[in-house]
Amino acid sequence: MSTVIATDPGAGHLAPPAHRTITMAHGGGGRAMRDLVADLFLPAFDNPALAVLEDQAQLDPGGLAVPGARLAFTTDGFVVRPLVFPGGDIGKLAVCGTVNDLAVGGATPLALSCAVVIEEGFDLVLLAGIVASMRAAAAEAGVSIVTGDTKVVERGAADGLFITTAGVGVVAPGVALSAAAARPGDAVLVNGPLGDHGATILVARGDLALETELQSDCRPLNGLMQALLRAAPGTRCARDATRGGVAAVLNEIAGSASVGIRLVEETVPVRPAVRGVCEILGLDPLHLANEGTAVAIVPADEAGAALAAWRAHPYGAGARIIGSVAEAPRGRVTLRTSLGGERLLDLPLGDPLPRIC
Amino acid sequence: MKFVDEFRDPAQVRALLARIGRLVDRIGGTRDRPVTIMEICGGHTHAIFRFGLHRLTPEGLEFVHGPGCPVCVLPMARVDDCVELAQRPGVLLTTFGDAVRVPGTRGSLLQAKADGADVRIVYSPLDALELARRTPGREVVFFALGFETTMPATAAAVLQAEREGIANFTLFCNHITVPPPLRALLQDPDMRLDGFVGPGHVSMVIGTEPYRFIAEEFHRPVVVSGFEPADLLQSVAMVLEQIAQGRAAVENQYARVVRPEGNPRALALMDRVFEPRDRFEWRGLGEIDSSGMRMRERYAAFDAERKFGVGYGAGRARPAPESDGCRCGDVVKGAMKPPACPLFGTACTPQSPVGALMVSSEGSCAAYHQYAGLREAAE
């Protein structure tokens, strides 16, 4: 029996005719699995490298053939609860996360892989929606999903759906971003407000009885990064500020380069709703996760051009210079508060936990 | 943000700092012999470090961080009892976020969860009650802790459970009250404190009257304070004014929230469900008379200690020894600054806390570690 998940070319969405659920047969390597791949994944990720259905994707070396170009390769596993949240879902996250890991290294993403682990009983309509969202995110990032794997595990062995993506990209000759390259005097840039994703997920879990208009900032950053590298070719390094937030990323950079990083609180962009959630729960927006926020360290004389390039990009309209690199305190990040006080901005401890009072 | 930004106005803060500077000079506070003010509440400690206020106030003024972090003052034995409860078959243990990291002698609730116990973080005791409704086959235990701030909500959950006849919901009650430990601190001969910044949220429930003994018996000023930087600095200035004038009274800076009589409805709820225990152990402070609360006999069915025979319910009141070298007690009494503890930042860090004060972000050691170690870091 075919799983029958038809595409609706008009709407651009996958529209299964009836609610069905994933069974162990969908992971069994037989007809049900073949149909799932043929009906769901192939039409969504449609590209020649995938369509041949070999055990590996064979890619045109393209930009890699240029002398001095390098291959960038990354992988990431995605687990999130809830699977669908304002501004995205696990599928969009899985594509953007891997694209962004390539992009902040200065790489142009070429192709992604996608492995899914699905819990028995998972809703096929929900799966189709998540796959459609992966397709849309990949299209936006200009990258193909060229190979994949599907596994089904027994009910209770997974929390709905886990996705692992890996990505390859090409780093152009002369581009060499590294956290160790940060130097005193450099400017610290972010491309937009901090903590939107983390606060959205906290609210979306529904435990807080809070309602906000917040949306995750989940989005591909390769276009933004290319704009940065064109405007500020001396850019030292960039990172996407996912788990642990901007605080974690800056602590890593300060440690790698053995420099101090000094932030100025008034310049740190945070939406009022995120500030509100943080005030209520006793959390720090600089510790909240982001999924479309990059931090870049740029030489002072290129900071203006970098900022202008980001602000001209749709995903950088809220870009700000939030601080600078200093000699000291080595390996630490400090924050000058709006009142003129100064404090350490340390790494967060695991997941942010709300305070009792 | 309405009701927040106006209390973080840099111009207002500068004016308050100047006033504090003049008052400290007038009183004669110096670096070697500073005027010492204890902020009782962990929320105030957190705000001081978060806004860097301790680096803005004059050297002749010293903040002493008081015992007002309910997570930090919980003794190891109570955490051990809670872990033991969580590990019982059929128990689903619920609690507030930062309580899961508090170390007992056999690890924390987070460790118990990793080892297979069903431990869940909730945002209110009513969420725990909802879990009990939804999982009738499980014994849902709420690890209740906190000062008078959180007690009314816990009482309300018990009364709601009683009304609905929910039989699988109990409290492991660790609620504590603010005035008894203050009396214990003031009676300690080693203590040298010139005044107090009183807790805002607790006072919203109990009002300002319960602090009167501090002014009348011990002749120290108390100013109940809000949590924004301008609130705190204004409260400090009000304490200093009293000292400069040789007065000792209870004043209320947080009048927009705190009424002198407190919240009678919340007080009535608490009184219906809870009564003081004769003694309760505080981490670092030892046993303090009438400082902890237990559930009244009428609500015994909702008391995890009685139902499961743990803690005081098992006739057990043994103090669990603190770790070697841990000086949490001296820090809580204000007799020692966190960095002076031999374990601070080496054996004891927020990643692997030895003492309770490193556990919660409101604990003074964690606050020092997170926000204050700038000078050491620069060296």
Interface residues (C-beta under 8 A of the other chain):
Chain A: D207 L208 A209 G260 P272 R275 G276 E279 G282 A328 P329 R330 G331 R332 T334 R336 T337 S338 L339 G340 G341 E342 R343 L344 D346 L349 L353 P354 R355 I356 C357
Chain B: M1 V4 R8 P10 V13 R14 G42 G43 H46 F49 R50 F51 G52 L53 H54 R55 L56 P70 V71 F96 G97 D98 A99 V100 R101 I121 V122 Y123 D127 L145 G146 F147 T149 T150 H201 P229 P350 Q351 S360 S361 E362 H369 Q370 Y371 A372 G373 L374 A377 A378
